[in-house]
């Protein structure tokens, strides 16, 4: 593990980096009062009703995942995690199947409705805990140095999307009368939102009219983040850059095929290197500003400037790679 | 050149770019562009550095020119950059297979400023005798993320001569190892001119006529020539014939059949110093018979370049051994004849002449080639091949015995013991 090999200062640095990388979704978690959703789950457990099992298992899923990270993968850990995360959805489904097969006669709609409510509450419970599990996974991968640095940056975007999705569906009304009711409604909205996303993707592929978003129909809520996004975005970008150096600027050898092998070696990012690293980061900022402002001035569209910038820089790297390979081959031929 | 690490980094970044583009989010797209720009800047810096890789001066320094098997050799490599600062460098030392390095053989130089010299030191352990070129280096320049690399091979002119180990031989000289069946009698003198008279013996062709004991000859019933025997003559002369065929290169590094034979030569050379007898080694070199004698160190320096000779001529080697051997000599033959090779006993029989002893030490190939893996099938297969080989060697032994040639099968660990035993027995025969 990276932390064991690195000095304690390095651990603090990684924690700070994680904070920076997590800043976009931390902002949305705080602004959207995500804690309310957790409180709903906790209250559901305390109230001991039909939905308590789903809420408890969903929260236990977080515990199971943390345990799995601490102990490592194994049959027991995996079974525990799978059991806790599947019960909220599988249990109501089994109940519904059982009711359909049982001779309950004219009372079927009553029982079946209750099972469907349990199903919706289960979906909502899972939707609430999944971002937490994703955040734990994100933190673990950053601190332990697992996966690629770009993957960690991408994970921030994914978690941001997940949190936004959950917050748009789990509306927390003031003075909740029944947590069960809130969870069932949230479950319905999760299904609606998911349906909308699927429709949206299909409509984009088939080039058919785009469906009306549930927000516009008043079925879900939208979040207003204001200028906070710009600040957190800046922190996120700087943290991502430093994380890139922290993870990749290591002593690497010929045998280090995967990135995870070089994690065993300590990072070369130190105070003595900050000057040269900072110089590279400043150059990158200058390049970005130049590209975005320049292309925006030419095309009049910032979005187009971003796309063109991405393609341009990627093209530059590919050109360097190709040119370097070609030069190596030419030198090799000249030697022969 | 793009590395596999670089492919991994770039493909994951491409995934990030694609995801941020599909997310239609300005903030995330800007962050993705920023991450990509950092990779781009590092790539540009790498291109700038890699052009100047050939200007780096590399100097290999070694304190030792000669070493013995088992010795540690300190090697120093200096890297000097005459030009502007260069990016991370990775120096990979190409360790000759006759050496071992305990630490990793790659050295990381984070940066090399203008005029700066950085030194890399490492210890090499000599495993096998021979002449070895050390300090060959592959210098690799990379970017800080290890995405690209350019390498430069640097050939060193530093050569180290590794002699066979003298340890066992020196211990014999100090009398720490009990040799054979009887304790060795140490000669008081080692030269004929200073030796003491010890008795009268029969005349051997080639004896110095000044040493002929005329009175004793006159007194003898058959008037046979007699010679004054000097004390040094009581010792046994040894000729070690190493039949270094092409199969003698078999075995692990430092544990080849040739290494065992060379070690035996050193032991016998020490024994000669201790007992006062003469010792010489006969071996083949590029199809011609070569011979060496002298002190153990001299023999070690000659034998360190001993290599398998596919053009070995057994006939010439036996003839040379016979002519080179003095009376009261033991000819020890190190013979390697793995399946399906055989040896004609008639060629060897020629070496059995009066006042000379011949003993063949047949090398057991199975003791030199070992399998330590866990694959049961390979273990079983190696056992079958081993049994087959032992059967072949026993048949060869019978064949040699029928030709009147004394021989023994010797495993790697038993070669020296068997040779010393043969020496001991021959000395006993001479005394009686």
Interface residues (C-beta under 8 A of the other chain):
Chain A: X24 X148 X149 X150 X151 X153 X154 X157 X158 X160 X161 X229 X230 X233 X236 X237 X240 X241 X244 X245 X248 X249 X250 X251 X252 X253 X254 X256 X257 X258 X259 X262 X268 X276 X280 X281 X283 X284 X285 X287 X288 X291 X292 X302 X303 X306 X307 X309 X310 X313 X314 X316 X317 X320 X321 X323 X324 X325 X328
Chain B: X1 X2 X4 X5 X6 X8 X9 X10 X12 X13 X14 X15 X16 X17 X19 X20 X21 X23 X25 X26 X27 X28 X29 X30 X31 X32 X33 X34 X35 X36 X37 X38 X39 X40 X41 X42 X43 X44 X45 X46 X47 X50 X90 X92 X104 X106 X108 X110 X111 X140 X142 X144 X145 X146 X148 X150
